[in-house]
Amino acid sequence: MAWAWAAPQSVLEGRDLAGIEVGGRRLAVYRLAGDLFATSDTCPHAGAPLSSGCVVEGYIECPVHYALFDIRTGQSDGSVTARRLATFPVKLEGGGIYIDLPGDEETTR
């Protein structure tokens, strides 16, 4: 795995969720209690863009079928699906958000 530049930190300015593209993958980045997290931006149940959903008490809510996924772990609450959401390590460096993606070459900006 390698750290890939994802977005400037300002992408989350004034909000707790943003959809981004990194290495050809759609991801969602979140700010929860001052920490950053990243998940796939695609609901594993219905394929909807999670960045169009709502953050509810540490969960991302799918905008289509209202499935809930723990932003920190990717675990589903089980109400709609048991499928897990992919999560990725995140770090801040020099005003940028970097995400550790499996199989990607290291990229910097």
N, CA, C and O atoms as CSV, one atom per row, in Angstrom:
chain,resi,resn,atom,element,x,y,z
A,1,MET,N,N,0.843,-1.174,0.000
A,1,MET,CA,C,0.000,0.000,0.000
A,1,MET,C,C,0.887,1.236,0.000
A,1,MET,O,O,2.012,1.215,0.501
A,2,ALA,N,N,0.361,2.313,-0.572
A,2,ALA,CA,C,1.127,3.544,-0.659
A,2,ALA,C,C,0.215,4.747,-0.434
A,2,ALA,O,O,-0.964,4.736,-0.788
A,3,TRP,N,N,0.791,5.770,0.160
A,3,TRP,CA,C,0.030,6.996,0.422
A,3,TRP,C,C,-0.149,7.778,-0.870
A,3,TRP,O,O,0.828,8.075,-1.557
A,4,ALA,N,N,-1.370,8.107,-1.198
A,4,ALA,CA,C,-1.695,8.880,-2.391
A,4,ALA,C,C,-2.293,10.214,-1.973
A,4,ALA,O,O,-3.144,10.273,-1.086
A,5,TRP,N,N,-1.838,11.286,-2.621
A,5,TRP,CA,C,-2.441,12.600,-2.375
A,5,TRP,C,C,-3.895,12.514,-2.807
A,5,TRP,O,O,-4.190,12.028,-3.899
A,6,ALA,N,N,-4.809,12.982,-1.956
A,6,ALA,CA,C,-6.238,12.866,-2.236
A,6,ALA,C,C,-6.896,14.216,-2.508
A,6,ALA,O,O,-7.640,14.374,-3.477
A,7,ALA,N,N,-6.612,15.185,-1.641
A,7,ALA,CA,C,-7.287,16.479,-1.759
A,7,ALA,C,C,-6.639,17.464,-0.791
A,7,ALA,O,O,-5.963,17.057,0.154
A,8,PRO,N,N,-6.844,18.757,-1.026
A,8,PRO,CA,C,-6.399,19.719,-0.016
A,8,PRO,C,C,-7.293,19.582,1.222
A,8,PRO,O,O,-8.465,19.222,1.114
A,9,GLN,N,N,-6.738,19.868,2.368
A,9,GLN,CA,C,-7.500,19.781,3.619
A,9,GLN,C,C,-8.752,20.661,3.562
A,9,GLN,O,O,-9.748,20.371,4.226
A,10,SER,N,N,-8.701,21.718,2.784
A,10,SER,CA,C,-9.828,22.653,2.677
A,10,SER,C,C,-11.079,22.027,2.076
A,10,SER,O,O,-12.157,22.614,2.171
A,11,VAL,N,N,-10.966,20.845,1.456
A,11,VAL,CA,C,-12.148,20.194,0.881
A,11,VAL,C,C,-13.208,19.921,1.954
A,11,VAL,O,O,-14.394,19.799,1.645
A,12,LEU,N,N,-12.772,19.826,3.220
A,12,LEU,CA,C,-13.703,19.584,4.324
A,12,LEU,C,C,-14.030,20.851,5.115
A,12,LEU,O,O,-14.692,20.788,6.151
A,13,GLU,N,N,-13.566,21.995,4.624
A,13,GLU,CA,C,-13.816,23.240,5.333
A,13,GLU,C,C,-15.321,23.508,5.441
A,13,GLU,O,O,-16.019,23.593,4.431
A,14,GLY,N,N,-15.804,23.638,6.664
A,14,GLY,CA,C,-17.200,23.937,6.905
A,14,GLY,C,C,-18.155,22.765,6.733
A,14,GLY,O,O,-19.371,22.950,6.773
A,15,ARG,N,N,-17.626,21.566,6.543
A,15,ARG,CA,C,-18.492,20.388,6.409
A,15,ARG,C,C,-17.782,19.143,6.936
A,15,ARG,O,O,-16.579,19.162,7.194
A,16,ASP,N,N,-18.535,18.077,7.089
A,16,ASP,CA,C,-17.953,16.854,7.666
A,16,ASP,C,C,-17.849,15.714,6.665
A,16,ASP,O,O,-17.493,14.599,7.047
A,17,LEU,N,N,-18.154,15.964,5.377
A,17,LEU,CA,C,-18.159,14.912,4.363
A,17,LEU,C,C,-17.888,15.504,2.991
A,17,LEU,O,O,-18.426,16.554,2.640
A,18,ALA,N,N,-17.041,14.817,2.210
A,18,ALA,CA,C,-16.792,15.234,0.825
A,18,ALA,C,C,-16.503,14.010,-0.026
A,18,ALA,O,O,-15.848,13.072,0.428
A,19,GLY,N,N,-16.988,14.020,-1.253
A,19,GLY,CA,C,-16.658,12.979,-2.220
A,19,GLY,C,C,-15.450,13.415,-3.026
A,19,GLY,O,O,-15.372,14.565,-3.457
A,20,ILE,N,N,-14.503,12.502,-3.235
A,20,ILE,CA,C,-13.290,12.806,-3.996
A,20,ILE,C,C,-12.951,11.604,-4.880
A,20,ILE,O,O,-13.514,10.522,-4.715
A,21,GLU,N,N,-12.035,11.808,-5.808
A,21,GLU,CA,C,-11.531,10.702,-6.620
A,21,GLU,C,C,-10.031,10.605,-6.416
A,21,GLU,O,O,-9.315,11.601,-6.514
A,22,VAL,N,N,-9.564,9.402,-6.132
A,22,VAL,CA,C,-8.140,9.155,-5.906
A,22,VAL,C,C,-7.743,7.892,-6.665
A,22,VAL,O,O,-8.318,6.827,-6.441
A,23,GLY,N,N,-6.782,8.003,-7.544
A,23,GLY,CA,C,-6.327,6.835,-8.284
A,23,GLY,C,C,-7.437,6.115,-9.025
A,23,GLY,O,O,-7.427,4.888,-9.117
A,24,GLY,N,N,-8.400,6.866,-9.558
A,24,GLY,CA,C,-9.505,6.278,-10.285
A,24,GLY,C,C,-10.600,5.683,-9.407
A,24,GLY,O,O,-11.528,5.057,-9.918
A,25,ARG,N,N,-10.504,5.871,-8.098
A,25,ARG,CA,C,-11.510,5.355,-7.164
A,25,ARG,C,C,-12.297,6.498,-6.559
A,25,ARG,O,O,-11.737,7.537,-6.211
A,26,ARG,N,N,-13.606,6.300,-6.436
A,26,ARG,CA,C,-14.455,7.281,-5.750
A,26,ARG,C,C,-14.407,6.977,-4.263
A,26,ARG,O,O,-14.733,5.873,-3.828
A,27,LEU,N,N,-13.993,7.979,-3.487
A,27,LEU,CA,C,-13.892,7.851,-2.038
A,27,LEU,C,C,-14.690,8.955,-1.362
A,27,LEU,O,O,-14.973,9.995,-1.956
A,28,ALA,N,N,-15.043,8.706,-0.117
A,28,ALA,CA,C,-15.653,9.728,0.727
A,28,ALA,C,C,-14.699,9.980,1.880
A,28,ALA,O,O,-14.194,9.038,2.489
A,29,VAL,N,N,-14.449,11.252,2.183
A,29,VAL,CA,C,-13.626,11.606,3.346
A,29,VAL,C,C,-14.521,12.325,4.348
A,29,VAL,O,O,-15.442,13.058,3.987
A,30,TYR,N,N,-14.214,12.085,5.620
A,30,TYR,CA,C,-15.059,12.572,6.703
A,30,TYR,C,C,-14.210,13.228,7.778
A,30,TYR,O,O,-13.058,12.849,7.990
A,31,ARG,N,N,-14.783,14.210,8.452
A,31,ARG,CA,C,-14.192,14.781,9.656
A,31,ARG,C,C,-15.152,14.455,10.798
A,31,ARG,O,O,-16.301,14.896,10.814
A,32,LEU,N,N,-14.650,13.669,11.753
A,32,LEU,CA,C,-15.429,13.299,12.942
A,32,LEU,C,C,-14.639,13.683,14.172
A,32,LEU,O,O,-13.547,13.162,14.398
A,33,ALA,N,N,-15.172,14.582,14.962
A,33,ALA,CA,C,-14.530,15.017,16.210
A,33,ALA,C,C,-13.055,15.358,15.993
A,33,ALA,O,O,-12.206,15.028,16.821
A,34,GLY,N,N,-12.761,16.020,14.873
A,34,GLY,CA,C,-11.402,16.465,14.601
A,34,GLY,C,C,-10.511,15.448,13.913
A,34,GLY,O,O,-9.408,15.800,13.494
A,35,ASP,N,N,-10.944,14.195,13.778
A,35,ASP,CA,C,-10.168,13.161,13.092
A,35,ASP,C,C,-10.698,12.967,11.680
A,35,ASP,O,O,-11.873,13.215,11.409
A,36,LEU,N,N,-9.815,12.517,10.774
A,36,LEU,CA,C,-10.213,12.266,9.395
A,36,LEU,C,C,-10.313,10.768,9.130
A,36,LEU,O,O,-9.540,9.971,9.660
A,37,PHE,N,N,-11.285,10.409,8.297
A,37,PHE,CA,C,-11.514,9.024,7.913
A,37,PHE,C,C,-11.830,8.990,6.426
A,37,PHE,O,O,-12.257,9.993,5.856
A,38,ALA,N,N,-11.620,7.829,5.793
A,38,ALA,CA,C,-11.964,7.660,4.377
A,38,ALA,C,C,-12.601,6.293,4.175
A,38,ALA,O,O,-12.192,5.297,4.772
A,39,THR,N,N,-13.618,6.277,3.311
A,39,THR,CA,C,-14.274,5.035,2.934
A,39,THR,C,C,-14.496,5.055,1.424
A,39,THR,O,O,-14.299,6.077,0.766
A,40,SER,N,N,-14.902,3.927,0.900
A,40,SER,CA,C,-15.399,3.900,-0.468
A,40,SER,C,C,-16.590,4.858,-0.513
A,40,SER,O,O,-17.304,5.015,0.477
A,41,ASP,N,N,-16.796,5.486,-1.650
A,41,ASP,CA,C,-17.945,6.384,-1.794
A,41,ASP,C,C,-19.157,5.644,-2.344
A,41,ASP,O,O,-20.196,6.253,-2.598
A,42,THR,N,N,-19.029,4.337,-2.527
A,42,THR,CA,C,-20.100,3.541,-3.120
A,42,THR,C,C,-20.725,2.620,-2.088
A,42,THR,O,O,-20.026,1.824,-1.461
A,43,CYS,N,N,-22.021,2.722,-1.910
A,43,CYS,CA,C,-22.729,1.844,-0.983
A,43,CYS,C,C,-22.596,0.404,-1.462
A,43,CYS,O,O,-22.913,0.119,-2.617
A,44,PRO,N,N,-22.138,-0.510,-0.616
A,44,PRO,CA,C,-21.992,-1.905,-1.045
A,44,PRO,C,C,-23.328,-2.614,-1.248
A,44,PRO,O,O,-23.362,-3.721,-1.786
A,45,HIS,N,N,-24.408,-2.003,-0.833
A,45,HIS,CA,C,-25.733,-2.600,-1.003
A,45,HIS,C,C,-26.383,-2.157,-2.315
A,45,HIS,O,O,-26.812,-2.990,-3.114
A,46,ALA,N,N,-26.453,-0.841,-2.533
A,46,ALA,CA,C,-27.200,-0.330,-3.680
A,46,ALA,C,C,-26.355,0.451,-4.677
A,46,ALA,O,O,-26.869,0.865,-5.716
A,47,GLY,N,N,-25.063,0.664,-4.389
A,47,GLY,CA,C,-24.192,1.372,-5.315
A,47,GLY,C,C,-24.342,2.879,-5.330
A,47,GLY,O,O,-23.764,3.546,-6.188
A,48,ALA,N,N,-25.099,3.428,-4.405
A,48,ALA,CA,C,-25.322,4.874,-4.359
A,48,ALA,C,C,-24.071,5.602,-3.865
A,48,ALA,O,O,-23.270,5.021,-3.132
A,49,PRO,N,N,-23.894,6.868,-4.256
A,49,PRO,CA,C,-22.761,7.652,-3.763
A,49,PRO,C,C,-22.998,8.064,-2.308
A,49,PRO,O,O,-23.905,8.847,-2.023
A,50,LEU,N,N,-22.199,7.547,-1.405
A,50,LEU,CA,C,-22.372,7.845,0.013
A,50,LEU,C,C,-22.081,9.306,0.331
A,50,LEU,O,O,-22.587,9.836,1.320
A,51,SER,N,N,-21.273,9.960,-0.493
A,51,SER,CA,C,-20.987,11.377,-0.245
A,51,SER,C,C,-22.229,12.242,-0.449
A,51,SER,O,O,-22.214,13.428,-0.121
A,52,SER,N,N,-23.299,11.664,-0.984
A,52,SER,CA,C,-24.580,12.360,-1.081
A,52,SER,C,C,-25.467,12.063,0.122
A,52,SER,O,O,-26.579,12.581,0.226
A,53,GLY,N,N,-24.971,11.231,1.025
A,53,GLY,CA,C,-25.726,10.866,2.214
A,53,GLY,C,C,-25.472,11.817,3.367
A,53,GLY,O,O,-24.943,12.913,3.184
A,54,CYS,N,N,-25.859,11.379,4.560
A,54,CYS,CA,C,-25.716,12.196,5.764
A,54,CYS,C,C,-24.881,11.464,6.797
A,54,CYS,O,O,-24.949,10.241,6.927
A,55,VAL,N,N,-24.092,12.237,7.530
A,55,VAL,CA,C,-23.363,11.691,8.674
A,55,VAL,C,C,-24.289,11.786,9.884
A,55,VAL,O,O,-24.789,12.858,10.226
A,56,VAL,N,N,-24.505,10.626,10.525
A,56,VAL,CA,C,-25.412,10.543,11.664
A,56,VAL,C,C,-24.699,9.813,12.804
A,56,VAL,O,O,-24.545,8.592,12.761
A,57,GLU,N,N,-24.267,10.553,13.817
A,57,GLU,CA,C,-23.642,9.977,15.011
A,57,GLU,C,C,-22.552,8.958,14.697
A,57,GLU,O,O,-22.543,7.858,15.250
A,58,GLY,N,N,-21.631,9.329,13.806
A,58,GLY,CA,C,-20.498,8.470,13.471
A,58,GLY,C,C,-20.765,7.464,12.366
A,58,GLY,O,O,-19.894,6.660,12.035
A,59,TYR,N,N,-21.960,7.502,11.793
A,59,TYR,CA,C,-22.319,6.617,10.685
A,59,TYR,C,C,-22.560,7.451,9.435
A,59,TYR,O,O,-22.960,8.612,9.517
A,60,ILE,N,N,-22.308,6.834,8.259
A,60,ILE,CA,C,-22.737,7.437,7.013
A,60,ILE,C,C,-24.025,6.715,6.607
A,60,ILE,O,O,-24.099,5.486,6.609
A,61,GLU,N,N,-25.025,7.511,6.263
A,61,GLU,CA,C,-26.317,6.960,5.873
A,61,GLU,C,C,-26.442,7.009,4.356
A,61,GLU,O,O,-26.314,8.072,3.749
A,62,CYS,N,N,-26.691,5.852,3.747
A,62,CYS,CA,C,-26.870,5.778,2.299
A,62,CYS,C,C,-28.098,6.598,1.895
A,62,CYS,O,O,-29.146,6.488,2.531
A,63,PRO,N,N,-27.979,7.415,0.849
A,63,PRO,CA,C,-29.111,8.247,0.448
A,63,PRO,C,C,-30.223,7.481,-0.268
A,63,PRO,O,O,-31.291,8.045,-0.507
A,64,VAL,N,N,-30.003,6.213,-0.615
A,64,VAL,CA,C,-31.015,5.457,-1.351
A,64,VAL,C,C,-31.876,4.602,-0.425
A,64,VAL,O,O,-33.096,4.761,-0.381
A,65,HIS,N,N,-31.235,3.691,0.319
A,65,HIS,CA,C,-31.997,2.772,1.170
A,65,HIS,C,C,-31.744,3.008,2.660
A,65,HIS,O,O,-32.209,2.235,3.497
A,66,TYR,N,N,-31.021,4.057,2.988
A,66,TYR,CA,C,-30.782,4.465,4.373
A,66,TYR,C,C,-29.984,3.445,5.179
A,66,TYR,O,O,-30.092,3.402,6.405
A,67,ALA,N,N,-29.191,2.633,4.506
A,67,ALA,CA,C,-28.271,1.734,5.207
A,67,ALA,C,C,-27.276,2.593,5.976
A,67,ALA,O,O,-26.893,3.667,5.511
A,68,LEU,N,N,-26.857,2.133,7.142
A,68,LEU,CA,C,-25.884,2.856,7.966
A,68,LEU,C,C,-24.586,2.070,8.049
A,68,LEU,O,O,-24.594,0.853,8.234
A,69,PHE,N,N,-23.458,2.787,7.908
A,69,PHE,CA,C,-22.136,2.187,8.001
A,69,PHE,C,C,-21.291,3.011,8.962
A,69,PHE,O,O,-21.254,4.238,8.872
A,70,ASP,N,N,-20.613,2.332,9.881
A,70,ASP,CA,C,-19.720,3.005,10.819
A,70,ASP,C,C,-18.557,3.589,10.028
A,70,ASP,O,O,-17.835,2.855,9.355
A,71,ILE,N,N,-18.374,4.878,10.102
A,71,ILE,CA,C,-17.330,5.555,9.339
A,71,ILE,C,C,-15.944,5.107,9.763
A,71,ILE,O,O,-15.038,5.060,8.931
A,72,ARG,N,N,-15.753,4.780,11.025
A,72,ARG,CA,C,-14.432,4.371,11.531
A,72,ARG,C,C,-14.050,2.955,11.114
A,72,ARG,O,O,-12.878,2.684,10.852
A,73,THR,N,N,-15.031,2.043,11.050
A,73,THR,CA,C,-14.729,0.623,10.812
A,73,THR,C,C,-15.302,0.078,9.511
A,73,THR,O,O,-14.836,-0.952,9.024
A,74,GLY,N,N,-16.293,0.738,8.940
A,74,GLY,CA,C,-16.954,0.245,7.745
A,74,GLY,C,C,-18.068,-0.748,8.023
A,74,GLY,O,O,-18.778,-1.163,7.108
A,75,GLN,N,N,-18.221,-1.129,9.281
A,75,GLN,CA,C,-19.230,-2.119,9.658
A,75,GLN,C,C,-20.638,-1.600,9.418
A,75,GLN,O,O,-20.958,-0.461,9.761
A,76,SER,N,N,-21.475,-2.443,8.827
A,76,SER,CA,C,-22.881,-2.108,8.615
A,76,SER,C,C,-23.630,-2.278,9.927
A,76,SER,O,O,-23.253,-3.097,10.765
A,77,ASP,N,N,-24.696,-1.501,10.102
A,77,ASP,CA,C,-25.526,-1.698,11.297
A,77,ASP,C,C,-26.451,-2.899,11.132
A,77,ASP,O,O,-27.128,-3.288,12.083
A,78,GLY,N,N,-26.490,-3.491,9.945
A,78,GLY,CA,C,-27.251,-4.706,9.708
A,78,GLY,C,C,-28.713,-4.514,9.375
A,78,GLY,O,O,-29.410,-5.494,9.112
A,79,SER,N,N,-29.200,-3.293,9.377
A,79,SER,CA,C,-30.627,-3.079,9.129
A,79,SER,C,C,-31.015,-3.310,7.665
A,79,SER,O,O,-32.122,-3.774,7.392
A,80,VAL,N,N,-30.132,-2.996,6.731
A,80,VAL,CA,C,-30.426,-3.150,5.315
A,80,VAL,C,C,-29.514,-4.187,4.668
A,80,VAL,O,O,-29.947,-4.955,3.809
A,81,THR,N,N,-28.257,-4.205,5.083
A,81,THR,CA,C,-27.272,-5.122,4.526
A,81,THR,C,C,-26.235,-5.460,5.599
A,81,THR,O,O,-26.015,-4.689,6.533
A,82,ALA,N,N,-25.613,-6.610,5.451
A,82,ALA,CA,C,-24.522,-6.997,6.344
A,82,ALA,C,C,-23.177,-6.730,5.679
A,82,ALA,O,O,-22.130,-6.923,6.298
A,83,ARG,N,N,-23.196,-6.287,4.427
A,83,ARG,CA,C,-21.947,-6.033,3.701
A,83,ARG,C,C,-21.217,-4.845,4.305
A,83,ARG,O,O,-21.824,-3.832,4.653
A,84,ARG,N,N,-19.941,-4.985,4.419
A,84,ARG,CA,C,-19.061,-3.998,5.025
A,84,ARG,C,C,-18.621,-2.960,3.985
A,84,ARG,O,O,-18.498,-3.275,2.802
A,85,LEU,N,N,-18.392,-1.758,4.422
A,85,LEU,CA,C,-17.900,-0.664,3.593
A,85,LEU,C,C,-16.373,-0.639,3.684
A,85,LEU,O,O,-15.820,-0.734,4.779
A,86,ALA,N,N,-15.695,-0.514,2.556
A,86,ALA,CA,C,-14.222,-0.440,2.566
A,86,ALA,C,C,-13.763,0.847,3.239
A,86,ALA,O,O,-14.312,1.917,2.976
A,87,THR,N,N,-12.762,0.746,4.103
A,87,THR,CA,C,-12.177,1.911,4.780
A,87,THR,C,C,-10.695,1.995,4.442
A,87,THR,O,O,-10.081,0.997,4.065
A,88,PHE,N,N,-10.122,3.188,4.576
A,88,PHE,CA,C,-8.728,3.415,4.215
A,88,PHE,C,C,-8.066,4.334,5.241
A,88,PHE,O,O,-8.699,5.272,5.725
A,89,PRO,N,N,-6.804,4.078,5.577
A,89,PRO,CA,C,-6.077,4.985,6.473
A,89,PRO,C,C,-5.908,6.365,5.839
A,89,PRO,O,O,-5.758,6.498,4.624
A,90,VAL,N,N,-5.938,7.393,6.700
A,90,VAL,CA,C,-5.835,8.781,6.249
A,90,VAL,C,C,-4.781,9.495,7.077
A,90,VAL,O,O,-4.632,9.231,8.270
A,91,LYS,N,N,-4.043,10.408,6.432
A,91,LYS,CA,C,-3.130,11.280,7.180
A,91,LYS,C,C,-3.146,12.663,6.555
A,91,LYS,O,O,-3.432,12.830,5.369
A,92,LEU,N,N,-2.831,13.652,7.387
A,92,LEU,CA,C,-2.672,15.032,6.930
A,92,LEU,C,C,-1.193,15.337,6.844
A,92,LEU,O,O,-0.417,14.968,7.726
A,93,GLU,N,N,-0.810,16.011,5.779
A,93,GLU,CA,C,0.593,16.382,5.622
A,93,GLU,C,C,0.675,17.613,4.731
A,93,GLU,O,O,0.209,17.593,3.592
A,94,GLY,N,N,1.263,18.675,5.247
A,94,GLY,CA,C,1.451,19.887,4.459
A,94,GLY,C,C,0.175,20.465,3.885
A,94,GLY,O,O,0.184,20.984,2.768
A,95,GLY,N,N,-0.915,20.389,4.616
A,95,GLY,CA,C,-2.175,20.936,4.150
A,95,GLY,C,C,-2.945,20.026,3.207
A,95,GLY,O,O,-4.002,20.399,2.700
A,96,GLY,N,N,-2.412,18.827,2.973
A,96,GLY,CA,C,-3.084,17.887,2.084
A,96,GLY,C,C,-3.586,16.665,2.818
A,96,GLY,O,O,-3.064,16.297,3.870
A,97,ILE,N,N,-4.604,16.042,2.254
A,97,ILE,CA,C,-5.127,14.778,2.766
A,97,ILE,C,C,-4.524,13.670,1.914
A,97,ILE,O,O,-4.597,13.707,0.685
A,98,TYR,N,N,-3.928,12.686,2.576
A,98,TYR,CA,C,-3.343,11.529,1.909
A,98,TYR,C,C,-4.083,10.280,2.367
A,98,TYR,O,O,-4.437,10.146,3.538
A,99,ILE,N,N,-4.311,9.366,1.421
A,99,ILE,CA,C,-5.023,8.128,1.721
A,99,ILE,C,C,-4.164,6.956,1.288
A,99,ILE,O,O,-3.579,6.966,0.205
A,100,ASP,N,N,-4.091,5.946,2.142
A,100,ASP,CA,C,-3.317,4.747,1.876
A,100,ASP,C,C,-4.188,3.753,1.109
A,100,ASP,O,O,-5.069,3.108,1.678
A,101,LEU,N,N,-3.922,3.643,-0.196
A,101,LEU,CA,C,-4.726,2.766,-1.051
A,101,LEU,C,C,-3.967,1.487,-1.381
A,101,LEU,O,O,-2.774,1.545,-1.680
A,102,PRO,N,N,-4.622,0.346,-1.335
A,102,PRO,CA,C,-3.943,-0.906,-1.655
A,102,PRO,C,C,-3.555,-0.968,-3.119
A,102,PRO,O,O,-4.350,-0.641,-4.000
A,103,GLY,N,N,-2.321,-1.394,-3.371
A,103,GLY,CA,C,-1.868,-1.625,-4.732
A,103,GLY,C,C,-1.513,-0.398,-5.539
A,103,GLY,O,O,-1.136,-0.535,-6.703
A,104,ASP,N,N,-1.613,0.794,-4.981
A,104,ASP,CA,C,-1.274,2.002,-5.736
A,104,ASP,C,C,0.200,2.339,-5.548
A,104,ASP,O,O,0.793,2.072,-4.502
A,105,GLU,N,N,0.765,2.926,-6.579
A,105,GLU,CA,C,2.116,3.452,-6.464
A,105,GLU,C,C,2.065,4.734,-5.644
A,105,GLU,O,O,1.067,5.454,-5.671
A,106,GLU,N,N,3.128,5.014,-4.925
A,106,GLU,CA,C,3.150,6.242,-4.117
A,106,GLU,C,C,3.101,7.452,-5.044
A,106,GLU,O,O,3.872,7.558,-5.997
A,107,THR,N,N,2.178,8.358,-4.742
A,107,THR,CA,C,2.076,9.588,-5.513
A,107,THR,C,C,2.082,10.760,-4.557
A,107,THR,O,O,1.523,10.682,-3.463
A,108,THR,N,N,2.705,11.834,-4.963
A,108,THR,CA,C,2.732,13.042,-4.139
A,108,THR,C,C,2.301,14.207,-4.994
A,108,THR,O,O,2.245,14.130,-6.222
A,109,ARG,N,N,2.000,15.278,-4.310
A,109,ARG,CA,C,1.603,16.475,-5.038
A,109,ARG,C,C,2.301,17.654,-4.427
A,109,ARG,O,O,2.118,18.783,-4.881
